[in-house]
């Protein structure tokens, strides 16, 4: 499996973890509530978009290799 498949899982986790922590700490007025959680949200979102793009690139390469073998 290309690395991009694993990076989607990792960046998906970073994005949704940071988003959930930010939203729930604000909603519950928790002491850890901070706007710094938005940094993780932004980094996770950018990473998720890039890794999904790379999955599509790697899928095209895998399909091309498979068609060349036949």
C-alpha positions, -999 to +999 in steps of 0.1 A: +000+000+000+013+035-008+020+058+021-009+081+010-035+056+022-021+056+057-017+094+057-054+098+051-062+078+082-036+098+103-047+133+091-084+123+094-077+115+130-058+147+137-085+168+120-114+153+138-097+150+172-087+187+172-121+198+159-139+177+186-116+189+214-121+225+203-158+223+200-164+204+232-140+224+254-158+256+242-192+241+247-185+227+281-164+258+292-135+234+301-102+249+314-084+235+284-105+255+260-082+274+237-081+288+202-048+269+197-069+237+189-078+254+157-041+251+146-046+213+147-079+216+128-062+237+100-032+214+098-053+183+098-076+197+071-047+208+048-031+174+054-063+156+047-069+174+014-033+168+003-033+131+013-066+125-005-051+141-036-021+118-033-043+088-029-059+097-063-024+101-078-012+067-064-044+050-076-038+063-111-003+050-110-014+016-097-040+013-124-015+023-151+010-004-138-018-030-138-028-022-174+008-023-185+012-058-171-017-071-191 
